[in-house]
């Protein structure tokens, strides 16, 4: 692929092969991200999924999924972010999934790992926005890639009306980035639906942490906290 890109575009393409679940290989990639000033965009796309319910899944596989989907993604973002901040520019794109919003659809560990990616991306954008660094979370739906075979599901089992081509998904994600979206859901027809969801979520904030329990729990004499 690198040769094809170079032949077609004349651009220089460098490849670095690494098993990101191996500490030494991960450290090698982190070092490149920390020191190569030519890197202006990180796409955290490495990840695996699972479709089997938790009780039918191997705990070792779930542990490896958390390592790749959560720990590795965090470390790569952590490696490149200081360099971007120092230069006052850079973009981090984290690939999550619609299961971040709908964890009932597939394996719960997978959904939880992608919910982490969404929350991490939103927090990172909040932290870095005034430092010239952009952060985007992409939440694809079913996409025509090798993901399904690895997860133990044949694509033939999926309704074709819900499966997007990888090229269309990537094009939509890049368009969302160009439009300034922090969260891009390539298949969502109306952005207003996402905005309403976010507004509802943020509206909960004043009631999430209070000195006394909610009245619906019927506690007659809340104890409060001693000063």
Secondary structure as the mmCIF struct_conf table of DSSP 4:
data_model
#
loop_
_struct_conf.conf_type_id
_struct_conf.id
_struct_conf.beg_label_comp_id
_struct_conf.beg_label_asym_id
_struct_conf.beg_label_seq_id
_struct_conf.end_label_comp_id
_struct_conf.end_label_asym_id
_struct_conf.end_label_seq_id
HELX_RH_AL_P HELX_RH_AL_P1 UNK A 2 UNK A 9
TURN_TY1_P TURN_TY1_P1 UNK A 20 UNK A 21
BEND BEND1 UNK A 22 UNK A 22
HELX_RH_AL_P HELX_RH_AL_P2 UNK A 23 UNK A 35
TURN_TY1_P TURN_TY1_P2 UNK A 37 UNK A 38
STRN STRN1 UNK A 41 UNK A 44
BEND BEND2 UNK A 52 UNK A 52
HELX_RH_3T_P HELX_RH_3T_P1 UNK A 54 UNK A 56
BEND BEND3 UNK A 57 UNK A 57
HELX_RH_AL_P HELX_RH_AL_P3 UNK A 59 UNK A 66
HELX_RH_PI_P HELX_RH_PI_P1 UNK A 67 UNK A 72
HELX_RH_AL_P HELX_RH_AL_P4 UNK A 73 UNK A 87
TURN_TY1_P TURN_TY1_P3 UNK A 88 UNK A 88
STRN STRN2 UNK A 90 UNK A 95
HELX_RH_3T_P HELX_RH_3T_P2 UNK A 98 UNK A 100
TURN_TY1_P TURN_TY1_P4 UNK A 101 UNK A 101
TURN_TY1_P TURN_TY1_P5 UNK A 103 UNK A 104
BEND BEND4 UNK A 105 UNK A 106
HELX_RH_AL_P HELX_RH_AL_P5 UNK A 108 UNK A 128
HELX_RH_3T_P HELX_RH_3T_P3 UNK A 129 UNK A 131
TURN_TY1_P TURN_TY1_P6 UNK A 132 UNK A 132
STRN STRN3 UNK A 133 UNK A 138
BEND BEND5 UNK A 142 UNK A 142
STRN STRN4 UNK A 143 UNK A 144
BEND BEND6 UNK A 145 UNK A 145
TURN_TY1_P TURN_TY1_P7 UNK A 146 UNK A 146
HELX_RH_AL_P HELX_RH_AL_P6 UNK A 147 UNK A 151
TURN_TY1_P TURN_TY1_P8 UNK A 152 UNK A 152
HELX_RH_3T_P HELX_RH_3T_P4 UNK A 155 UNK A 157
BEND BEND7 UNK A 158 UNK A 158
HELX_RH_3T_P HELX_RH_3T_P5 UNK A 160 UNK A 162
HELX_LH_PP_P HELX_LH_PP_P1 UNK A 163 UNK A 163
STRN STRN5 UNK A 164 UNK A 165
HELX_RH_AL_P HELX_RH_AL_P7 UNK A 166 UNK A 178
TURN_TY1_P TURN_TY1_P9 UNK A 179 UNK A 180
BEND BEND8 UNK A 182 UNK A 182
STRN STRN6 UNK A 183 UNK A 184
TURN_TY1_P TURN_TY1_P10 UNK A 186 UNK A 187
BEND BEND9 UNK A 189 UNK A 189
HELX_RH_AL_P HELX_RH_AL_P8 UNK A 191 UNK A 203
TURN_TY1_P TURN_TY1_P11 UNK A 204 UNK A 204
HELX_RH_3T_P HELX_RH_3T_P6 UNK A 205 UNK A 207
BEND BEND10 UNK A 208 UNK A 209
BEND BEND11 UNK A 211 UNK A 212
HELX_RH_3T_P HELX_RH_3T_P7 UNK A 215 UNK A 217
BEND BEND12 UNK A 220 UNK A 221
#
